[in-house]
Amino acid sequence: MTRRSHTHRAAALAALAALAVTAVALTACSGGGSASPSGQADTSKLVIGLDSDQAALGYDPVRYSAGQRMFFEGVYDSLFVIDQNGQVAPDLVTSFEYNEDMTQLTLDLDTSVTFDDGTALSADLVKQNLDSRGDPDLSAYNGFAEGGQQEITDVAVVDDDTVTLIFAAPQPGFESNLTFPAGAIVGPAGVADRDSLDATADGSGPLTIDYDATVKGNSYLLTKKEDHAGVDDFAFDSYEFRPILDAQARVNAVISGEVDLAYVTAETQEQVESAGVGLVANGGVVQNLIPFDKNGSLAPQWGDPNVWKALSIAIDRETFVNAIHPGEIPTANALPADSPGYSEALEEEYAYDPEAAKELLAEAGYPDGFAFDFIITAGSQRDLEAIQPYWEAIGVDVTLKNAATTEEAFAAVQTTPMGGPIPLTWTNPAGNVFGVLFGFANFHGAENPDIQAAAGAYGAAAGDPDAQATALTDLNTAIVQDGWLLPLFEQLSPWGYNESKVQEPTFPGADSFPLLASLQPAS
């Protein structure tokens, strides 16, 4: 089967530094790779421990957010990707061009790409993918649907390898929304029957899922397609992803050698260091509570920004962070401290003030507070148990309910007013705005022209740092003041890794997760 070489991805990887840092190789009984002969890199299976189930909803990439990128990016190709510098780069697209008023975006496609059934990528297939944008289950497309903040009114096939996206309004910088997940292209079989993706992926990437070796919710094994021209971009023979929701269990797994690489936490990273296991961290991640109901669909109070402000300023972030996430940085900003859009004024406006929070609730019509349910998981339980008393102190009674399944946790976007904490990086602002705020977290279809305008201004200001800084400040302010995020703290994203198996991971910009193809064996 003929397949193209991933030239864009390979070019990005060529810039990676080869940092040879080493730790304990896995034994066969641990499920990881076995030790290699002296002087030879161990390129057998790489085992990765993560804090969530990467495929809780099956293998349709458009049902997820950027948090699942690392798992899906080897299985599915995307119209655009985030490169090692955190910048948007073409992948399935060979070139692109906007019309003068930014209401149309024309994409030239690499039609040498093929899927497992031998079908080649075509403009018609891209159209079929994007024409599913009205399906509410495909959360990454929410902003593209009719009435959405990035509404695509038509996808026009120009010829076999050219397609034009036509927008309801100018969309400068729209290409940043066509990275994973919304830019992932599903093959013809999957597009024809989206339900088939519950059990089987349909991508054109160099990796495939070994279903016989995969136990849903416990372990997912990705193996190479031997005849794929881009397979050499991936250094290991296979990649096993293990959802380990408990933070201490992930640390134990990487220390013991059960996994080669694990996403850990600030409060457990000292254990990793003291055990002699490799540790690396990337900054710029903000952890937030994330409102799901911003327009009062579930109860009227959720459509009032003052209610969200009351909940925000009721939290003593410094005390909370010192107790639950020591070493992290309390923040009321949606954007990290090193962003040009960071605002000291927001820190002052959203400082801890429970009396002011009570006044805001009274002004909103809730002098006696109100009650609501919050779905929690093992990963969020400590956070919400610590926040719960702050809200109780202003008259808001929160019932914490443990999700029985990962599916129930994902469904909370439809049934509860908020969730989290959720980590967001801002290397690609449009990705967060339209993939998260107006994407999977906006099931109820809330509108916010201020956030949309600021995101659009940022995209239009490419090459003008001052204008981009202004747009980011406006974006940050609108997100916080309108109650679309309740920031809690800025964190480093620490990873423990076994130095004898894998080199020190590097990251695309401020992203929390390495590019899967960037992971290299220790030498």
N, C-alpha and C positions, 0 to 999 in steps of 0.2 A: 504494500500500500504506500503510495507516495505521500510524503508529509514534508512540510516546509521546515526550515531551520528557524528557530526563534531568534532572529538577528537582533531585534531591539533588546530583548532580555539579555542575550549574550553580551551585547555591548555594555550594558549596565553592569553585568557581573565582572567584566574585565577590569573594572576600576576597583574591585574589592581588594583590601589589603589581606595578604596571607599571613595571619597571626597564628603562629604555632604554639598553642598553649594546651597542656594535656592533663587527663585524669583517668579514673579507673574504668577499664572496659567491662562490659556486661558479660556475665557467664551465660551459658546456654539455658540454665534453669531459670534465670531471671527474666527471660524473654527478650533480652537485648542481643547485641552483637557479641561474638566471641573475640577473644584477644587475637591480634595479628602477629605474625612473625616480626621479630625485631627489625626496625627500619622500614616496615611497610605500613602504609596507611590502611586503616580498617574502614572499608567502604560498605560493609554489610548493613543490616537494618539499623536505622536511627530511630530511637524511641523517644517520643516527645510527650511530656506531661503538661496538660493544660487545665485551666480552671473551669471549663464548661464543656458541654457536649457539643462538638462542632457540627453534628448532623442530626440534631434532635428532631427536625422536621423533614428528614429525608435528604435527597441529593439535588434538590432544585436550588441553585445558587441565588436566585432572585427572591427567595423567601428569607434571606438573611441580611445581616449588616456587615460592615467592614471588619468586625471582630472575628469573622470566620474566614477571612481572606487567606490566611496561611494554610488552612486545610484545603481549600478549594482551588487555589491558584495553579496548582500543577495538573488538576483534572480538567478545568475549563480555561479556555483562552478568553480574553476580554478585548473589547474594542480598544480600550486604553488601559494602561497599568500605571502603578506608582513605582518609579525607579528607585535605585539605591540611595539617591539624594533626596527622596521624598517628593520628586517632581512628577507631574503627569506626562506620560510618554505614550506614543502609539504602539499598539500590539497587533491586533488583527487589522487595524487601519494602516495603510501605507502613506496616505496624505489626507489632509482635510482643509476645508476652506469655508468661511462664512460669507454670506452676501453682505451688501453694504450696511443694511440696517440691523444686522444680527438676528434676523427672524428665520434664517435658514442655515443649516449646517450640512455641507456635502462631504461624505466620507468615501474615499477610495479604499477598496478592500483587498486583502491578500487572498485570492481565490485558490491558491495552491494548498491551503489548509483543508484537511479532510477529517471526517468523523469515522467512527468505527464501522459504519455500514458502507463506507466508501464515498459517501456524498461529500461534495466539495462545498466550502463556504461560498455563499452567493449573496447578492443584494436582496434577493427574495427571502432567503432564510433570515437575514437580519431584520427585514420587515416583519416576518412572521413572529420573531421574538418580541419586537417592540410593539406589535399590534396586540399583545396580551396585556398592555399597560392598564386596561380597565379591570383586570382581575384583582379583587381586594386581597387575595391570599399572597399575591406577589408584591410584598411590601416595598421592595426596592424600587418598584415602578410607580409607587403612589403619587409622587410629584409629577409624573409624566401624564397622568390620566386627565380626563376632561375635568376642568375646574381646578386642577392642581397648580402649584406654584411654578412649575416648569412645564406646563402643558404642551405636549406634542399633538398638534392637530392632524398631522398626516405624516406618513413615512412613504416617500415616493421612490420607486425603483427607476433609476436613470438608465442603467444597463446592467449586465451581469455582475459587474464588480463595482458599481457605484450606487449609492443610496443617499437621498436628501431628507433630512429631518426638518419639518416645517413647524414652527412654534407659534403659539397664540400671541406671544409678545417677545421683544428682543431678549436674547439669552446669551450675552457675552460670557465666554469661558465655560460654555456648556460641556466641553469635552471632559472636564474634571468630574462630571457626573456619570461618565461612561467608563469609569474604572470599575473594579469589583465593588459591589455586586451587580449594579444595574447594567454594566457593560458586558457581563458574562454572556456568551452566546451558547445556547442549548441546541443540540443537533436536531435534525428533522423528526426523528422518532419521539423525542422528548417534547418537542413543541406540539406535535400532533396529539399527544396524550400526556399532559402534565402529571396526571396521577401516577404514571409509570416511574416518575422520578422519585416517588416515595421510597422505592426499593432499588432503583438502578440509575446511575448517573449517565449522562449522554453528552460528553465533552470532547473537545478536540486536542486537549493538552497532552503532554508527554507521560502523564501518570494515569493509572486506572485503579479502581478500588477492587481489592481481592475480597469478594463477598464471602467466600468460604472461610477465610481467616478473620473476618470481621464479626464482632459481636456488638450489635447496636447498643450504644450507651456505655460500652465498656472499653472497646478497642476497635480502631479503624486502621486497616493496613492498605497503604498505597504502594503499588509496584510500577515498574517502568514498562512502557510499551516499546518493545525492542526495536520495532521498525520505524519509530518516530524520529524525525531528523533533529528534534529539539531535546532528545533524551539526555544528551551529554551535558546539558545545562545543570542537571541534577547529579550531584556527586555520589550519593548513596544508592545502594541497590534497591532499598525500599524504605518507607517511612511509616512508622506506627504512631498513631495519635491516641493517647489515653486520656479520657476525661477523668480528672482526679479533683473533685470539687473541694475537698477539705485542704486548706493551705498547709497544715502540718503534715498531712499525708503526702503532699507533693514534695515537700522538703525531704521527708524521710526517703521517698522514692529516689530522688536524685543523689542523696548521700549514700544510700545503700547500693546504687548502681542498677536499680530496677528500671530507671529511665536514664537516658543520656543527657537530656535537656529538659528543664522544667521552668515554667513561669512561677516565680515565688512571690513573696511579699516583703515589704520593708521590715515588718516585725519579725520575719523568719530568716532574713538574709544573713544575719550574724551567725546563725547556726550553720549555714552553708559555708561561710568563710572559715569558721572555726573547725569545720570538719575537713578542711583542705580541698574542698571542691571548688572548681572555677566559679567566679561570680562576675557578671557584667550587668550594668543598668543603663537604661536610656531615660532621658527626662522629657518633660513637657506634657505629661498626661494629667488631665484633670478628672477627678472622680465626682460624679454628680448624682443626685436624685433626679429622676427624669419624669416629668408629668406626661401622662398618656391622654388625659382629658383636659384640654385647654379651652373648650367652648361650652362646658356645662352639659355635655351629653349624658353623663351618669348622674350628676347632681348639680344644681345651679351654682354652688359656690366655686366649682372648678373653673368657671368662666371668668372669674374676677381676679385680676393680677394682684390685688391687695391681699387676697387670701394666700396666694403663693408667697408673697413677700412676708406675711405674718409667719408662715411656717418656716421660712428661711431665717429670719432674724430671731426666731425663738431658739435656734440652735447655737450653743456656745461651741463654736468650731474648734477653738484652741483646746479647750478641755476635752472635747470629744476626740480630737486627733491624738492628743498626748496619751489618752487612755487606750484607744483602739488601734491607732496607726502611728505609733511613736516613730519619729524621724521624718514623717511627711510634713507638708506645709499647708496649714489652713488657708483657705481662700474663698472669697465670695465672687471671684471672677470666673467666667466660663472659659476664658483664654488663659494660657499659662503666663507666668511672670515675665518670661523672655519674649513674649509676643509684643509687637508694636501696638497692638490693640488693648493691652492690659491697662486697667484703670484703677488708680488709687482711690478715686472718688467712690467707686463701687464698694471698696473695702469699708469705707466710712459709712456709706448709706446702709449697708447690709451687716453692720456690726451687731453683735449680740445685744438684744434689747427686748426682753419678754414683755415688759409693760407696754412698749410701743406695739408689739405684736397683738396684745389683747385689744388695744385701741383700734387697730386696723380691722380686726375681726368684728368688733362692735360696729364700726362704720360700714362694713360690708353687710351687716344685718345678722351677725352671728355672735351676739354678746355672750351667749352661753356655750359657744363652740359648736361642735358637731362631731360625728363619728364616721369612721370609714375603715375598710379592710385593706391590708397590705400583704401581698403575696411575697414570701421570703423563701430563700434557698439556704443551703448550708453555708454558701459563700457570703450571703448578705445578712445572716441572722444576727451576728454580733453587732453589726453597724446599726440595724434597726432597733435592736433591744437597747442600745445606748441612746438613740435618738428619741425613742418612744416617750421617755419621761419629760423631755423638753416640750413636746407637743401636749402632753397631759397637763403640764403646768400652765398652759394658756387655754385650757378647756377643750382640747381636741383629743378625742378618745380613739386610739388606733388599735385595732385587733390584728395581730400578726398571725398569718396563716401559712404554714409550711406547704410548699408545693409538693404534691404527691409524686409528680413526674416532671421531667424536663419539658414535656409538652404543655403541662399546666402552667409552668413558669413562663413559657413563651406566650401563652394565651392571655396572660395578665394585661397585655397592652389593650385588650378589648374589654376586659371585665373590671378592671380596677383603675383608680385615678392616677396612680404613679407607681414607679418601680425604681430599681437600682440598688446600690450605686452602680453606675455604668462609667467605664473609663473612655474618655474621648481625647484624641490628639487633634491638633489643628494645623498639621502640615498641608492638608487639603480642605480648606474651610467649606467649600461647596459640597464636598462629600458628606460632612457632618450635617450641614444645614438640610440638604435635600435627601440624603440617604437615611438620616436618623430623625432629625426634628420633623421634617415633612415626609419622612419615609415610614419606617417600621413603627415609630413611636407616635404616629399621627393617624391611627385607625379611624378616629372620629372626625377627621377632615377639618381641623381647625385652620384658620387663615391668619396670617400675620404679614401685612405688606411691608412693615418696617424691617423685619428680618430679611425678607426676600430682597428688598431694595438694597440693603447693605451688602448682602452676598453678591448681588449683581454688580454693584459698584466695585467690589473687590476684584471680580473677574474682569471687568472692563478696564481696570487700572493697571493691568499687567505692564511691567516695565517702568512704573511710576511709584517708587517706594513711599513717597509722602502721601499720595492719594490712596494707596493701599492701606497705609497706617490709619488714615482717617476712616476708611471703610471698615476696617477691623474694629476700631474703637466703637463705631456706630453699631456694628454687629454684636459685639460683646455686650454693650449697654442694652440693646433691644432684647437680647436673649434673656438677660438677667431680670431686667425691670418688667418685662411682660410675662415672666414666670414660665419660660419654656425650658429652663434648666435651674436647678438649685445646686450650685457648686458647693462642694464640701472641702476638698483638699487637693493639692497638687502632689503627685507622687512620681518617684522614679519607677521604672518598670524593670525590676531585677530578674535575672535569669540565672539559675544554677546550671552548670554543665560539667560533664566528665571530660577532663582535659586530655585524656589519652584517646578519646573517641572523636571529639569534635573541636574545631578551632573556636576561639572566642567569637560569638555571634556579633554581627554588625546590623544596623537598623536603617530603614529608609526614613531619613529625616527624624522627626520626633515620634514616629510610630512605635507602639509598644511591642510589635511582633516583627521578627526578622522576615525577610523574604525567604521562602523555603529553599529556593535554588541558591541562595547566598550561603547556606550552611555547608561548611567544608570539613572534610575529615582531618583529624590531627595527623601531622606528619612526623 
